[in-house]
């Protein structure tokens, strides 16, 4: 991918129009100081949608239009150069490897490859720095720092950029979700059927893509951006809008941090393209495309993991699994994630209702209950993918464990269904009855559109 000019908070001009962008304003990790002297909320491509503002009568006459929605979600930039370009030293404290870890966090990291790893506890123990702490540890554990001759301070600076560009006010799509996906990806990279073929580059790509796959997520989904005529929807022609933005933002941060600047240009270009391919694979609208291809490979037994192309495809599948693995976690953690993602759906529905827009699928809190949303998601999205993943791994211990949790969690949600839904489910008209994980086309579409990944 050739580029004429790069500024993470400025623009990128691509020589090739097929790159799907003429210019992309990359994210800044700047913080604005208000009159009180305290840092104000970071502004990224999606300024924080303050739902308190919607209930403020002072603005009631100003925000009741679609035009106002567009303004709330428009690009707002207060600085056109990043902290680094302006010569300002990042304020975040530098924690290198184990030196400053709390004892409990260090103990947890010794079990980071266990499927019952509690990312919520880990985030608390690291004072909200779970993503940075986890990635520093995994890069060291996998020998990536030594292999690629990475500077530890530069790596930390890059990871801080990534972590800070997640929106902490999002109930679900935040840095903790990114850390959770990264931990799951680490587990999948250790699967015996895959691990013996992976190169250091494969491992680094998998971990980086997992960490950055949802960076600067606005907390609303692609259909919302399209129907509010958001500039990113126009820029990417309504195709994988969020995923393209996550990818371009990641490239901007990599270039600004100069993490890979010492590597050959051809290698860094290849890394950027492969990161894009991995992150774009998380678009839930491409679920059937990848599932059909995986089934064909497994049926024909023609996967050759010695070939870079086939390894990359399985990295895509692994990242897709990691991104939606919450229903396969133990109930206590799975339930928390389910409540968080539904809260994000409901916030979008509330916003749509206030602006008199059609409420998106699964975003109506009065009609769409958490149990019904989760049962549909498990039946039509999660189960089909994880059954094929288990087929690929040869029903490994981890795959069996995940499928066991999935079945248990599905039963738990069924028991929590409102009574009318529960009776329909038991009588054969429920969302997952006799489908074997395969729903109707309209049901699958609803599950996909309701997902904000």
N, C-alpha and C positions, 0 to 999 in steps of 0.2 A: 504494500500500500504506500504510494508515494504521496508526499505532502509538501506544500510550498511554505506554509507558515504554521507555527504551533505556539499557542498560548492557552494554558488550561482555562483561563478565564477570558480568553479572547476568542479567536476563531481558528478553524482548521480549513484550509482550502485544498480539496482533493483534485488532482489532475484527472482522475478517472471518474466520469459521471456515474458509472455503475456502482461506485461506493455508496450510492444512495444518499449522498449529502453534498451540498455545495459548501456549506459552512456549518459548523457545529460550535456553539458557545459552550465551552467546557466549564466544569463547576469550579467555584472558588471555595477555599477552606477558610476564608476570612471571617472574622467576627466584627460586627460593628459595635462601637461603644456609644451608648446613649448618654443623655445628659447626666445621669446618675453615676456614670463612670463604670458601670458594669457591662459586660459583653451582651449585646442583643442577640436574638436568635439568628443562626446562620441562614443566609438566603442562598438557595440553590436554584436550579431550573424550575423547581416547583415551590414557590414560597409557601410557608406554613399557612394552611387554611384555618383561620382561627374561628372555630365554631361558636365561640362566645360572641363574636362579632355579629353572627347571624341573629342572635337574640337581643341585640342592642337596639333599642327603639331609635336611638340617635341616627342610625344608619338605615333605618327601615325603608325610607323612601329612595335610598340610593342603590340598594343591592338587590332589588327584587326583579332583576332582568337577567337574561342570558348573557348580555354584554358584560354585566358585572362579574359573572362566573369567569368569563374569559379574562377579565382584568385580574381576578384573584389568582388565576393560574398562569398568567403571562410571565415572560422572562423579566425578572427584576434584577438589575445589576447595579450595585452601589460602587463597586470597584472593578476596574478593567485590567487589573494585574493581580497576580496571586501574592500571598505573603512572601513566598520565596523570591519572586521577581522584584518585589519592593524592598527586599533586604531585611525583612522582619523575621526574627528568630521565632519559631513555633513555641508557644507557651506550655505545651503539654510536657510533663516530665518524661524523661527517657528511662525506660525500664528494659534492661537487656537480659534476656534469658532468665535464669533462675535467681539472679542476684537479689532482686527486689520482690520476688514473689512472696506472698504470704505462705506460711507452712501448709495450710489447708489446700490452697490452690495448687501448690507444688505436688501435694499428695494426689489431688484429682488428676493432674496431668500424667501421672504415672499409670493411670487407668483410662487414658483418652481413647484407647481403642475398644473400650467396652461399649456395648449398645445401650446400656442403661445409664450412660454418662448424663448427668443432670446439668444442662447448660444454664438453666436459670440460677442454680446455686453457684456455678462457676462465675457467672457474670457478677453476682453479688460479691463474691470473694475477691474479684479483681477490680472492684469499684467501677463497674461499667465498662471495663476494658477487655472483655472476653475475646473479641475478635483479634485485637492486636496481640494479646498474650498467647492465644491459641496458635496463631500463625507463626509467631516467632519460634514457639516450641516445635511445631511440626516441620518448619523449614530446617531447623537444627537436627531434629530426629531423623529426617529423611536424608540428611547429608547434602541438602541443596545449597546451603551457604558455602560450604567448601567446594562443591562441584562446580558451581557457577561463579565462584570467587566474588560473592556478594559482600558489599559493605554493610555491616550490621546496623550502623546508624542510619544509612540510607534506606535500608529495608524497613526499619522502624518508622522513619518519616513517611514512607509510602503507605504503610499500613495504617498510620494515624490518619492520613488523608482519606483513605477508604472508609475507616470507621466513622469519621466525622461527617462524611457525606451521606451517611444513612440518616434518616429522619427519626429521631428518638420519640417524637410524638405519635408516630404510627404504632398502633397496637401490635401489628404483625410484621409488616415489612420494615424491619429495623436491623440494627447491627447484631442483635442477639439471634435473630433468624439467620443472618449470614453466618454467624459462628456455629449455629446448630447444623446448617447445611454443610459447612466445612468439616465439622466433626464426623458427620455421616459419610462424607466423601472419603475421609481418611479411612474409615472402616471398610468401605467398598474397595479402595485401592489395595487393601490387604487380603482381599478374597483370593484364595490359592489359584483359581482358574485364570485370574487376571494378573496377579502380582508378579509372577515369574517373568512376564513379558514386558513389563513397564520399564521405560527408561527414565532417568532423572528428569528429562524434559517433560515427559508425560505426567509425572507426579507434580511437577511445579505448575504445569498448565491446569491440572485438575484442581489443585488447591487454590490457585489464584482465581480461577473461574468461579469456584464455589464461594469464595470470600467476596467477590465483587459482582455477583450475578444480579443483584437487585439494587445496586448503589443508586442513591438519589431517587428512590421510588416515592411517588407522591401520595400513596395511600388510596389512589383511585385506579380503576382499570382502563384498558385501552378503549373500550366502547365509550366510556365517559369522556376521554380526551377527544375522541372523534366527534361526538355529538356536540361538544362545546367548542369545536373548531380550534383546538389547541395547536400552537405553532409546531410542536413536535409531530403531531398527527399529519400535518401538511408536509413537513420536512421529509418524513419517512413514508409518505403516501399511504398512510393507514395500514402499513404492513409491519408487524413486530415492532410497534412504536416504542414501547418501554424497553424491550430487549436491545434494540439498536442504541437507545440512549444509554443504557447501562454499559454497553460495550464501549461506545465512544468516550464516555466519561472515564472508564478504566484506562483507556489508551492515554487520555490527557494526563491522568495522574502518574502513569508509568513514565511518560516523557518528562513531566515536570520534576519528578523526584530523581530522574536519571538513574534509576535502579539498575537498568540494563544497558546503560550508555557505554560500558566497557566491552560489550559483546559485539561481534561483527554485525554490520547493518542488515545483511541478509537474514541473519538469525533473529534479530529483533523484529523485523518485518513479518517473519514466519510466526513468531510468538503472538504478535498482535492479531494476525489473521486467524490463528487457531483459537485464541481466546474469544474472538468474535463468533466463530463457528460453535463453540461450546455454549456461550451465553445465549445465542440465538436459539439454540436447541431447547431452552427452557420455556419457550413460547408454548403455552398450553394448547393453542390452536393447531399446533403441529403434532399433537399427541398421536393421532392415528397414523400419520406419516411414519413416525419413528417406530411405533408398535408393529405396524405391518412389515416394515423392513426387518425388524428384529426377529419376528416370527418366521419370516422367509429364511433368514440366515440359519436359525436354529433347526428349522425343518430340513433344509438342504445340507446342514452340517458343513457349511463352507466358510465359516469364520476362520481366518488365518491371522492370529494375533501377532505373528512374526512381522506382518505387514503393517506399516504405520497407518495406513488408511483404515484398516479394520480396528486397530487399537483406538484410533481417534473416535470411531463410531461408538465403541463400547464406553469410552470416556463420556461421550454425549449421553448415552443411556444411564451411566452411573450418576451423572449430574442431575438428570431428570428425576431419577429415583431419590437422590438426596434432597432435591427441592420439595418433593411432596411426601416425604417419609414420615411426617408427623403421625398419621394414623397407625403407623407400624411401631411407634414407641410405646413404652409402658403407659397404662391408662392415665396415671397422674399427670404425666407430661403431655400426653396426647390431648387430654381434655383441656389443658391450659392453652395449647396452640389453637385448638378448635374454637375456643371462646374468643381468643384474640383475633383470629381471621374473620370471624363472624362480626365482631365489634367493628372491624374495619369496613366490612360490607355495609353494615347498618349506618355507619357514618356517611358513606357515600349515598345511600338511599335517602338519608335525612337531608343531605345537601341537594340532591335531585328534587326532592319534594318541595323544598323551600324555593327553589328556582323554577318550579312548575315544569320540570323535565320528567320524561317517562322514567319511572324507577327501574333500575337494571335488575336482571334476574338475581335472586337470592339476597337482595339488598333491602327488602321490605320486612322490617322487624315484626310487623303485625301479622304477616302471612308466612314468612319463612323462619321456621324454628331452627335452632342450632342442631338438634338431632336429625331432622329431615335433611338439612343441608349436608351434614357429615355422612349420612348413610348414602345419599346420592353420589357424593364425591368418592367415597370408598368403592362403591359398586361399579361406577362407570369410568373412573380415572385411575384410582390407585390399584385395585385388585388386578385388572388386566396387565398392567405394567409389571407389578411385582411378581406375578406368577411366571411371566416370561423371564424376569431376572433370576428367579429361583431355578428355572429351567437351564439358564446359562451357567449358573454357579454349580449345577449338579446337586441342587437342594442342600447347599452347605448349611452348617449349623446356624450361621447368621440369618440366612434366608428363611429357614424353618422357624427361627425365633421371631422374625418380623411378621411372617404370615400368621403365626400363632397370636401375636399381639393384635394384628389386624382383625382377625375373627373375633377375638374377645372384645375389642373396642366397638366393633360393629354391633355386637349383642348388647353392650352397655348402652349405646345410643338408642337401640330399638326399645330397650326397657324405659327410656326416658321420653319416648315419643308421646305427644298428646294422645289421649285415648282414641279419638276418631281415626287418627293416622295409624295408630297401633292396630286397630281392628282391621283397617284396610290392608295393612301389611300382612297380617296373619291370614287374611282371606284370599290373598293372591294378587291383589292389585297394588301392592306397595312398590316402591321404586326399585327394589332389588329382587323381587320374587321371580325365580325360575329364569333369570337372565344369565346366570353363571358369570356375573361380572360384566356382561355386555348389555348395555341399555339401548333403548331406541335412539334413533338419530337425534330427535328433538330433545330427549332427556340428556344425552351426552352433550349437546350443544349448550343447553342451559347450565350444566355443570362447568363447562369450559368458560362460558361467558361470565359466570359468577366468580371465577378465580382471578385474582389480581396479580398473579405472578408476573 
